[in-house]
Amino acid sequence: MTERSEGNPGRATAREPDGDGVRGRSPRVAMSERTEEWARLRAEHLGDAGDRPPSSARGVHHVAMLSSDVEQTIRFYQEVLGFPLTELFENRDYEGSTHFFFDIGHGNALAFFDFPGLDLGPYAEVLGGAHHLAISVERDQWERLRDRLTDAGVELHEVSDASLYFRGPDGERLELLCDPLGEMYGQRVT
């Protein structure tokens, strides 16, 4: 659960849940408690696929994440996951910082920055931050990558026969999904 901060009515703050004693973590809300809310949101905002206007975007240019060690990141994404490094140059916004890119298919790039001299601390899940990055791969690649990740000692969480969660070298959450692009668990999402 969340409660509204009196100082900022638009900002939700986590409160200590009843029962599990973990400060800052909300108890899970049963799906049945949210069914009416989801139905209202769908009715209010989700148009029929044939009636939706085209998106104003043409795709994701790149997603940028943070790296504590450029070489370690390159080894993991290129050598373990098989995403070719496509470019590496100085970050235009921070002198001495590296900006580097990996090809993740279909013209999409996964980018990283390092920020030497700044103590950024470990990965943290925060509101407004990324929860995870889901990357689509073909079924045969999914199986190969699962084996490569296991061989590299990466802890895996297999949710279904199509979804595999794990963490990158800096704790970033990643998912390999072998459902076709635009689908999730057999349901169209685009």
C-alpha positions as CSV (number, residue, x, y, z in Angstrom):
1,M,0.0,0.0,0.0
2,T,1.0,3.6,-0.3
3,E,-0.1,6.7,1.4
4,R,0.1,10.2,0.2
5,S,2.8,12.5,1.6
6,E,1.3,15.5,3.3
7,G,4.0,17.7,2.1
8,N,3.5,16.7,-1.5
9,P,0.0,15.3,-2.2
10,G,1.0,14.0,-5.7
11,R,3.8,11.9,-4.3
12,A,3.2,8.4,-2.9
13,T,5.3,7.1,-0.1
14,A,5.7,3.5,0.9
15,R,4.7,2.6,4.4
16,E,5.7,-0.3,6.5
17,P,3.3,-3.2,5.7
18,D,1.4,-5.2,8.2
19,G,2.7,-8.7,8.7
20,D,6.0,-9.1,6.9
21,G,8.0,-6.4,8.7
22,V,9.9,-5.3,5.7
23,R,10.1,-1.5,5.7
24,G,9.5,0.2,2.4
25,R,7.9,-2.8,0.7
26,S,4.2,-2.9,0.1
27,P,2.2,-6.1,0.6
28,R,0.9,-7.7,-2.6
29,V,-2.5,-6.7,-3.6
30,A,-4.7,-9.6,-4.7
31,M,-5.6,-9.5,-8.3
32,S,-9.3,-9.7,-7.4
33,E,-8.9,-6.4,-5.5
34,R,-7.7,-4.7,-8.7
35,T,-10.1,-6.3,-11.3
36,E,-12.6,-3.4,-11.2
37,E,-9.8,-0.8,-11.5
38,W,-8.3,-2.6,-14.5
39,A,-11.7,-2.9,-16.2
40,R,-12.3,0.9,-15.7
41,L,-8.8,1.7,-17.1
42,R,-9.3,-0.5,-20.2
43,A,-12.8,1.0,-20.8
44,E,-11.5,4.5,-20.4
45,H,-8.2,4.3,-22.3
46,L,-7.7,1.2,-24.3
47,G,-9.2,1.4,-27.8
48,D,-9.9,-1.5,-30.1
49,A,-6.8,-2.4,-32.1
50,G,-8.4,-1.4,-35.4
51,D,-9.5,2.0,-34.1
52,R,-6.1,3.0,-32.5
53,P,-4.2,5.8,-34.2
54,P,-0.6,5.0,-35.3
55,S,2.1,5.8,-32.7
56,S,3.9,9.1,-33.2
57,A,7.2,7.1,-32.5
58,R,9.0,5.1,-35.0
59,G,10.8,2.8,-32.5
60,V,13.2,2.7,-29.6
61,H,16.5,4.3,-30.7
62,H,18.4,3.0,-27.6
63,V,17.9,2.3,-23.9
64,A,20.7,3.7,-21.8
65,M,21.9,2.0,-18.6
66,L,24.8,2.6,-16.3
67,S,28.0,0.5,-16.1
68,S,30.5,0.4,-13.3
69,D,33.1,-1.4,-15.5
70,V,33.1,-0.9,-19.3
71,E,35.1,-4.1,-20.1
72,Q,33.1,-6.3,-17.8
73,T,29.9,-5.0,-19.4
74,I,31.3,-5.6,-22.9
75,R,32.3,-9.2,-22.0
76,F,28.8,-9.9,-20.5
77,Y,26.7,-8.5,-23.3
78,Q,28.9,-9.4,-26.2
79,E,30.5,-12.7,-25.2
80,V,27.7,-14.2,-23.0
81,L,24.6,-12.8,-24.6
82,G,25.9,-12.4,-28.1
83,F,25.0,-8.7,-28.6
84,P,27.7,-7.2,-30.8
85,L,29.4,-4.0,-29.6
86,T,28.6,-1.5,-32.3
87,E,30.2,1.8,-31.1
88,L,32.2,3.3,-28.2
89,F,33.0,6.9,-27.7
90,E,33.3,9.6,-25.1
91,N,30.0,10.7,-23.6
92,R,29.3,14.3,-24.8
93,D,27.7,15.2,-21.5
94,Y,30.4,14.1,-19.0
95,E,34.1,14.4,-19.8
96,G,35.9,11.1,-19.5
97,S,32.7,9.0,-19.5
98,T,32.3,6.2,-22.0
99,H,29.1,5.8,-24.1
100,F,28.9,2.4,-25.8
101,F,26.3,0.5,-27.7
102,F,25.2,-3.1,-28.4
103,D,23.0,-4.3,-31.3
104,I,19.9,-6.0,-29.9
105,G,18.3,-6.6,-33.2
106,H,15.8,-4.9,-35.5
107,G,17.8,-1.6,-35.5
108,N,17.5,-1.3,-31.7
109,A,20.4,-0.6,-29.4
110,L,21.2,-1.1,-25.8
111,A,23.6,1.6,-24.6
112,F,25.6,2.1,-21.5
113,F,27.5,5.0,-19.7
114,D,30.2,4.8,-17.2
115,F,30.7,7.8,-14.9
116,P,34.3,7.5,-13.5
117,G,34.8,9.5,-10.4
118,L,31.1,9.4,-9.3
119,D,30.1,7.1,-6.6
120,L,26.7,6.0,-8.0
121,G,26.2,3.1,-5.6
122,P,24.6,-0.2,-6.5
123,Y,21.5,-0.8,-8.7
124,A,18.3,0.2,-6.9
125,E,14.7,-0.2,-8.0
126,V,13.0,3.2,-7.7
127,L,9.9,4.8,-8.9
128,G,10.6,6.2,-12.3
129,G,13.5,3.9,-12.8
130,A,13.6,0.7,-14.9
131,H,12.2,-2.5,-13.5
132,H,13.6,-4.7,-16.2
133,L,14.5,-4.8,-19.9
134,A,12.8,-7.6,-21.9
135,I,14.7,-8.6,-25.0
136,S,13.1,-10.8,-27.7
137,V,15.0,-13.7,-29.0
138,E,14.1,-16.8,-31.1
139,R,13.3,-20.0,-29.2
140,D,16.6,-21.7,-30.3
141,Q,18.6,-18.7,-29.2
142,W,16.7,-18.5,-25.9
143,E,17.7,-22.1,-25.1
144,R,21.3,-21.5,-26.1
145,L,21.5,-18.3,-24.1
146,R,19.9,-20.0,-21.1
147,D,22.8,-22.6,-21.3
148,R,25.4,-19.9,-21.7
149,L,24.1,-17.9,-18.8
150,T,24.1,-21.0,-16.6
151,D,27.7,-21.8,-17.7
152,A,28.7,-18.3,-16.8
153,G,27.3,-18.8,-13.3
154,V,24.4,-16.3,-13.7
155,E,21.4,-17.1,-11.5
156,L,18.3,-17.6,-13.6
157,H,14.6,-17.4,-12.8
158,E,12.5,-19.2,-15.5
159,V,8.9,-18.0,-15.3
160,S,7.5,-20.0,-18.1
161,D,8.9,-21.9,-21.1
162,A,9.2,-18.5,-22.8
163,S,10.5,-16.1,-20.1
164,L,13.9,-16.0,-18.4
165,Y,14.9,-13.4,-15.8
166,F,18.4,-12.7,-14.6
167,R,20.7,-9.8,-13.6
168,G,23.4,-8.1,-15.6
169,P,26.9,-7.4,-14.2
170,D,25.7,-4.3,-12.3
171,G,22.5,-5.8,-11.0
172,E,20.3,-4.6,-13.8
173,R,17.3,-6.8,-14.3
174,L,17.0,-8.4,-17.7
175,E,14.5,-10.8,-19.4
176,L,14.9,-13.0,-22.4
177,L,11.5,-13.6,-24.0
178,C,11.0,-16.0,-26.9
179,D,7.4,-14.9,-27.6
180,P,7.2,-13.0,-31.0
181,L,7.6,-9.3,-31.0
182,G,4.3,-7.6,-30.1
183,E,3.1,-10.6,-28.0
184,M,3.5,-11.7,-24.4
185,Y,2.4,-15.2,-23.3
186,G,0.3,-15.6,-26.5
187,Q,-1.5,-12.3,-26.1
188,R,-1.0,-9.3,-28.4
189,V,0.4,-6.3,-26.6
190,T,1.0,-3.9,-29.5
